[in-house]
Amino acid sequence: QVQLVESGGGLVQAGGSLRLSCAASGFPFSSYGMGWFRQAPGKERDFVATIDWSSSRKYYADSVKGRFTISRDNAKNTAYLQMNNLKVEDTAVYYCARGRSSSYYSVQNDYKSWGQGTQVTVSS
């Protein structure tokens, strides 16, 4: 079974940093693109970042571009989201997801497997 487990969330002050991890199992990790999404209180889940199988292609939501970095370590079956210069509006539950194939995707419908999420809270 496909399993995606996020970790690394927590409480951080505005301007601080967090690194989220997504441990993957149950599928050939290096064959799939990965993505990060987030859902803030009272809002729908939004795209954050995506990366293809080889880390050759990345794409970010405008709201996080220049602050967040998506990466992956195929040898460790793990995807990461480095979050710098965090803002209060970044507060959300962050989810990792597996893409439908090896490319990078920014649309939720292209992701077929999801983790349970990890809470990120940014205080002012």
Backbone torsions as a table, in degrees:
resi	resn	phi	psi	omega
1	GLN	NA	143.2	177.4
2	VAL	-71.0	133.1	177.7
3	GLN	-137.4	131.9	176.9
4	LEU	-128.9	122.3	-175.7
5	VAL	-124.5	112.6	178.3
6	GLU	-83.9	150.0	174.2
7	SER	-153.6	167.3	176.1
8	GLY	103.3	-4.7	177.8
9	GLY	-71.8	169.3	179.5
10	GLY	164.0	-165.2	-179.7
11	LEU	-100.4	130.6	-179.2
12	VAL	-144.3	149.7	177.0
13	GLN	-78.6	152.1	175.2
14	ALA	-53.4	136.4	-176.2
15	GLY	92.8	-11.8	-179.7
16	GLY	-85.3	-173.8	-175.2
17	SER	-133.3	151.9	171.1
18	LEU	-142.0	151.7	171.9
19	ARG	-119.9	118.6	176.5
20	LEU	-93.1	144.1	176.7
21	SER	-121.2	149.7	176.3
22	CYS	-131.3	105.3	178.9
23	ALA	-86.7	123.5	-175.1
24	ALA	-110.8	145.6	175.9
25	SER	-154.8	163.8	176.0
26	GLY	87.3	6.2	178.6
27	PHE	-159.9	161.2	178.1
28	PRO	-73.3	94.0	-171.7
29	PHE	-53.2	-43.6	-175.4
30	SER	-69.1	-6.8	179.9
31	SER	-93.7	-0.3	-173.1
32	TYR	-129.4	142.8	166.8
33	GLY	-70.3	157.8	-179.5
34	MET	-130.9	159.0	179.4
35	GLY	-145.8	161.2	172.8
36	TRP	-122.0	136.9	176.5
37	PHE	-130.8	165.2	177.1
38	ARG	-144.8	153.6	178.9
39	GLN	-133.7	113.4	178.1
40	ALA	-85.6	159.3	179.7
41	PRO	-55.4	129.5	177.8
42	GLY	75.7	5.8	-178.3
43	LYS	-123.4	165.8	177.3
44	GLU	-82.9	163.5	-179.5
45	ARG	-70.7	132.4	-176.1
46	ASP	-120.4	151.1	175.5
47	PHE	-67.6	141.8	177.0
48	VAL	-118.7	-55.6	-175.3
49	ALA	-160.7	156.7	178.4
50	THR	-145.7	156.7	-178.3
51	ILE	-147.6	140.0	179.2
52	ASP	-81.7	-178.3	-171.4
53	TRP	-61.2	-32.8	-172.4
54	SER	-105.4	2.9	-174.1
55	SER	69.0	14.6	179.2
56	SER	-76.2	-27.1	-177.4
57	ARG	-128.8	134.2	176.5
58	LYS	-137.9	151.9	177.2
59	TYR	-148.6	141.9	-175.5
60	TYR	-128.7	149.5	168.8
61	ALA	-63.9	146.7	-179.4
62	ASP	-57.0	-32.6	-176.1
63	SER	-67.9	-19.4	-177.6
64	VAL	-118.5	-7.1	-177.0
65	LYS	-58.6	132.1	-178.0
66	GLY	88.8	-12.9	179.7
67	ARG	-114.4	-36.6	-177.6
68	PHE	-106.1	149.6	176.0
69	THR	-133.5	124.2	175.2
70	ILE	-94.7	142.1	178.3
71	SER	-151.2	173.2	177.5
72	ARG	-152.9	153.2	175.2
73	ASP	-126.1	99.5	-175.2
74	ASN	-65.7	-28.4	177.9
75	ALA	-67.6	-25.2	-180.0
76	LYS	-104.1	1.2	-177.4
77	ASN	52.4	44.7	-175.0
78	THR	-136.0	136.1	170.8
79	ALA	-107.9	152.8	-176.2
80	TYR	-131.8	155.2	169.2
81	LEU	-134.3	106.0	175.2
82	GLN	-84.6	122.8	-174.7
83	MET	-117.2	111.3	180.0
84	ASN	-113.8	160.2	179.3
85	ASN	48.1	52.2	-176.2
86	LEU	-65.0	145.3	179.6
87	LYS	-117.8	157.5	179.3
88	VAL	-55.6	-38.0	-178.9
89	GLU	-70.2	-6.0	173.2
90	ASP	-80.9	-8.0	179.8
91	THR	-59.2	123.8	-176.5
92	ALA	-177.6	169.4	165.0
93	VAL	-87.2	127.2	-177.5
94	TYR	-103.4	132.0	-177.2
95	TYR	-119.8	139.8	167.0
96	CYS	-100.4	157.0	-175.9
97	ALA	-150.5	152.0	176.7
98	ARG	-96.0	130.7	177.6
99	GLY	-71.8	167.3	-177.3
100	ARG	-73.1	-20.0	178.2
101	SER	-154.0	-151.9	-170.0
102	SER	-88.0	-10.1	-175.5
103	SER	-82.5	-171.5	175.1
104	TYR	-107.3	144.4	-171.5
105	TYR	-138.8	140.2	179.0
106	SER	-113.2	0.6	-178.1
107	VAL	-106.8	133.5	-175.7
108	GLN	-59.2	-34.8	-177.8
109	ASN	-65.4	-15.2	177.5
110	ASP	-86.4	0.1	177.7
111	TYR	-110.3	129.5	-171.7
112	LYS	-109.7	-17.3	-179.8
113	SER	-132.5	139.9	-174.3
114	TRP	-133.1	147.8	170.6
115	GLY	-82.2	-179.5	-178.7
116	GLN	-86.5	-14.8	175.9
117	GLY	97.1	156.7	174.6
118	THR	-136.0	136.5	-174.5
119	GLN	-80.1	131.3	171.6
120	VAL	-119.1	122.5	178.8
121	THR	-122.7	123.9	-179.0
122	VAL	-111.4	122.1	-179.0
123	SER	-101.7	154.1	179.0
124	SER	-92.3	NA	NA
